[in-house]
Amino acid sequence: MSRCDCNKESHFNFEDRNDLMGKNTMINKYIPFSRGEYERRLGLVRQAMDSAGMDTLFVTDPSNMAWLTGYDGWSFYVHQGVIVFLDRDPVWWGRRQDANGALRTVWMDDDRIHGYDDGYVQSSERHPMQDLAMRLNDHGAGQTIGVEMDNYYFSAKAYTTLVEAMPGKTFTDATALVNWQRGIKSAEELDFMRKAARISEKIIDGLLDRVEPGVPKNEIAASIYSDALRGVDDAWGDYPAIVPLLPSGTDAAAPHLTWDGRSFAEGEATFFEVSGCYRRYHTPFCRTIFLGTPPDDLKRAEAALVEGLEAGLDAARAGNRAADIANALAAPLERAGIERGARCGYPIGISYPPDWGERTISLRPEDDSILKPGMTFHFMPGLWMDDWGIEITESILIRETGPAETFCHRPRKMFVK
């Protein structure tokens, strides 16, 4: 099979190939990144594996699967994964019907794609990990196998079944091993994130046009999805890893409420937590809209929050710590008498539901992680008080020199209508 070594955004391979059902078919293969980019990523992961004493790594996080192989499909509700070796191309493993998706999305040759029988799916008599154990043995997995134990997609049952099926093997926790290698983005990844940022801006612009008193929230949620999926120019929209969050008034004290059929009302602030998504890459962007005349205490909170944002952006420099951003944000808020206990940001990039964060660094006073050029974060200092909430955020890129670059370009304020 020919492989894509180009650096173009889209590339199609049309080839006669045998699918898993034994039929000759013409497959439209769409690989988002160059072969050199995937080799770079594998090199980072293999170094981390070697340092941790792992012979083999079994990756179940769909974001990590896609980052390593290009695999893209809504199949993470069943057991699947990528097997990474120190000296050979990876193996994609999953449900047989989803293996046909792997044939169309991963960069590896067809013989590196393995599908298990549907009889394993949600069965009380057997488990997919029994098939995986057989595949690992067939491929000479070695003695020490890493698994992502603290992961949405790898269950306790999966772990115990795998251990039982492979007596004598040593299983070690590889949680976030791949996630940490994703931290510094390549030029190809940053191009995708900038396209996602243009979609994020389109979503916010649409909200400013459409949100009015009396408009039902579900109608606005529908318009968010319309703008998000239609995309902009040559950047089509992908589904975001988190649904739109848009609580109003006293409900905005709860940061993770979605929407219902109630209408927007005058005298209330609503924050909108959204993200454009392009080829699974996210650039979150949050703004708050107040309908009517905002009270003075909310305006003071807005001023302190914006001052903290500006200070945090200035502290977001290569060589500084994650904690420096959090501390810079905190000072203006403390002067305004606002106590904020949550972290104020996290790394972003490629992601699948239920989260668009990379689950590594946290922007908070306790995190001494050093900021490096190419790192990307959602600088997310939302305020959620007892009876109100406000969000004004920026997705940022740590640059070689100077303060962080913001991906989106819209006024940093609470909008009043």
C-alpha angles and dihedrals in degrees: 000000000000116000130215113251093164124109096219121124094240131029129170128202115195111195141157104242140159114249124208092271091060096249124134107240142167108242124200103214118195116185114182099206140039121265089245090058092054091047089053091053094047090050091056093048094047091052090052091047092050092049090051093048095246122151093188136013125208110203119197103163103105091216090056091044091054093044092054101038112009093247111160125177142115092252103108091108088079128051114281138139152155122258112214121198129191094234110022141055114278124262123229112215129183148105112337095240089051091050085073086061090051090053087060101042113031125082096221125099119269094256088064091065119086127180127194125219119269089238087079093060113106091337125157091206103053140011133221089238088070088062091045091053089055091050092049091051092046090053095047096246095187130226104296119052124184120215131182097244100174096053135121091232105046112073132203088246091053091053097047092046092050093049091048092048093051108045114185095027121116117230118199132186112261097171110157093357090125093035091062091053089056094061101095109057125218123228089258092055093046089054089057092047092051089053089050088051091057088054091049090053090050090053093051092046089053092051092052089054098045111032109099136144110281097025110126115242094229089058090056091046088054091052090050090056091045093054092041096052098038089055125184131290107316094350110093116198125252124199113273122240091234125043119238113284115207116157119168137208114341090355088068087076084078109068099200105051116124122197144291136183097281119115129243111261134209115254095036135106119220123191119207117209107190141143137203112227128202121180088342093306115126135204107184119206128180131191135168126227122199118198109212128355114339118224119251095250091057091048090051090050090050091052093050092046094051090047089052091048091053091049092047092050090053090051092049094096133135110269095028122104130252085243091061091065092050093047093049090052093047098056099069091041092052091050088054091051094249116142114203119180104176128090113264103220152353140202119280138192131106114016149156131203137324096032139021095202124098093227098227121090120031123201098232137116094263096055113093095177110143116241113235132191111270096031115130127203142177100232094208114173099164118173116220112178131173096278107008143035139197133188127192110162144164134206107221143193121213106229132206090253136007130018124327123289115237114223095208127053114207130119112288099230147086108277116227121204 
